[in-house]
Amino acid sequence: MISHITLGKWGEDVAVIYLKKINYRIVERNYRCKFGEIDIIALEGQTIVFVEVKTRSSGEFGCPQTGVTPWKQRQLTKIAHYYLQKHQLFHRDARFDVVAVEKRSGEKQITMIRNAFEVTDRVLSRA
């Protein structure tokens, strides 16, 4: 049995390799601030991409991307806002992507969801 921490780290490593193959430039991994953590911050062209990685080894709790709940979206939004403010990057385009990694019987499956959610007034009002 693999621990969820080990599985999560493996999934992030898989996601980084995948993102590099599709020409994302990794800026930071495991960015932490007072609001929490974002797994990967990358650039695709000139767009800043905040990437949440979800990894699962079974279908018991559904597909990995279902873990990016409305609560998680609000948390990611707070962290991204803080990052953009701290680095004075509000003039740049930014978005949220999700990389879902499934590991079953030694096989891995990667699902990439670009622009996985929009930051709406509804998301911000609950932030």
Secondary structure in CASP SS format (residue, H / E / C, confidence):
PFRMAT SS
TARGET T0000
AUTHOR 0000-0000-0000
METHOD secondary structure of the structure
MODEL  1
M C 1.00
I C 1.00
S C 1.00
H H 1.00
I H 1.00
T H 1.00
L H 1.00
G H 1.00
K H 1.00
W H 1.00
G H 1.00
E H 1.00
D H 1.00
V H 1.00
A H 1.00
V H 1.00
I H 1.00
Y H 1.00
L H 1.00
K H 1.00
K H 1.00
I C 1.00
N C 1.00
Y C 1.00
R E 1.00
I E 1.00
V E 1.00
E E 1.00
R E 1.00
N E 1.00
Y E 1.00
R E 1.00
C E 1.00
K C 1.00
F C 1.00
G E 1.00
E E 1.00
I E 1.00
D E 1.00
I E 1.00
I E 1.00
A E 1.00
L E 1.00
E E 1.00
G C 1.00
Q C 1.00
T E 1.00
I E 1.00
V E 1.00
F E 1.00
V E 1.00
E E 1.00
V E 1.00
K E 1.00
T E 1.00
R E 1.00
S C 1.00
S C 1.00
G C 1.00
E C 1.00
F C 1.00
G C 1.00
C C 1.00
P H 1.00
Q H 1.00
T H 1.00
G H 1.00
V C 1.00
T C 1.00
P H 1.00
W H 1.00
K H 1.00
Q H 1.00
R H 1.00
Q H 1.00
L H 1.00
T H 1.00
K H 1.00
I H 1.00
A H 1.00
H H 1.00
Y H 1.00
Y H 1.00
L H 1.00
Q H 1.00
K H 1.00
H C 1.00
Q C 1.00
L C 1.00
F C 1.00
H C 1.00
R C 1.00
D C 1.00
A E 1.00
R E 1.00
F E 1.00
D E 1.00
V E 1.00
V E 1.00
A E 1.00
V E 1.00
E E 1.00
K E 1.00
R E 1.00
S C 1.00
G C 1.00
E E 1.00
K E 1.00
Q E 1.00
I E 1.00
T E 1.00
M E 1.00
I E 1.00
R C 1.00
N C 1.00
A C 1.00
F C 1.00
E C 1.00
V C 1.00
T C 1.00
D H 1.00
R H 1.00
V H 1.00
L H 1.00
S H 1.00
R C 1.00
A C 1.00
END
